[in-house]
Amino acid sequence: MTRKLFNCCVLVLLGFFAGSIVHEPAPSEAKADNPPKETQAAVPPQDGKLRIIAFGAHPDDCELKAAGVAAKWAAQGHHVKFVATTNGDIGHWKSAGGPLALRRKAEVIQAARLLGIETHVMDVYDGELEPTLENRRTVTRLIRQWQADIVLAHRPNDYHPDHRYTGILVQDAAFMVTVPFFCPDVPHLEKNPAFFYYSDRFERPNPFRPDVVVDIDDMIDRKIAALETLVSQFYEGGANGAPALVPADAAGKEARLRAVRQGFLDRSLGVARKYRSKLVQQYGKERGEKVQHAEAFELCEYGSQPGTAELRRLFPF
């Protein structure tokens, strides 16, 4: 039985037992004049606040890369939305298909509540995202509907094909969001947003270069709390996990939790240390040298090109 057929069967059974469940079409199944349901999202109020939309390949990527800065924006009343471009349905060593996709969606919904943001999971199979015209339309519509000032995404040179193609799709939307007759069912943006990449470790063909490094010391506890809701990915280890990661005894479980938390801390500590000079440049010597936890972003050459004053407006921390 193919995975797609298996997933459909699982969803039908879940719908039977739960009462009703609607399976939305994947973006590749939607017509240009009939936008996918996942793009039919509520728009934030016109209140003068910033609008930020972040794209990650799976239901954990945005949280891992930008939960700290998202919580800072949200605390100031700005509007933040995380989008997973695939449903994560093969991202576990023990389970897959519809049940895993539903579990991972529930996890990021819980994380979003803790962060004070919105979240959305596209109906695309994990590992099968492609830079198609229909997916470009979907991404373009989502950015337009959120009326974004800032768009975040992976860089296109990344280890995972879903990460790479998420970056390409967002790059491809960077100009098209302003073109009136591309996806005319959603009003185009009069001003192109500023597009930023998440930090990564990859050196070829070009290394990550930070344009903004954000002190998240005040939000590190909230970020970790949000990441801890993604049990399938971190506590249980995701696609490369194993039964040994899930102890049966209380002491083992507590030790595993401590190890996962330390991994989160080490990640953000590493960003702060690696880009210390940028933190000092932005925050001044005294504060910049004290920052323990940070998230970093590189400005994409596509989209608007904010200067120093505009960057301070977009990252008002």
QUISULSUL-V318475 format. One record per run of one state. SS is the DSSP state (~ for helix, > for strand, _ for the rest). FROM is the first residue (numbers start at 1). LEN is the number of residues. If there is no record, write none. Layout:
SS,FROM,LEN + SS,FROM,LEN
This chain:
_,1,2 + ~,3,16 + _,19,8 + ~,27,3 + _,30,7 + ~,37,3 + _,40,11 + >,51,6 + _,57,4 + ~,61,15 + _,76,3 + >,79,6 + _,85,12 + ~,97,19 + _,116,2 + >,118,4 + _,122,11 + ~,133,14 + _,147,3 + >,150,4 + _,154,7 + ~,161,16 + _,177,17 + >,194,5 + _,199,13 + >,212,4 + _,216,1 + ~,217,12 + _,229,9 + ~,238,3 + _,241,2 + ~,243,3 + _,246,4 + ~,250,25 + _,275,1 + ~,276,8 + _,284,1 + ~,285,4 + _,289,5 + >,294,10 + _,304,4 + ~,308,7 + _,315,3
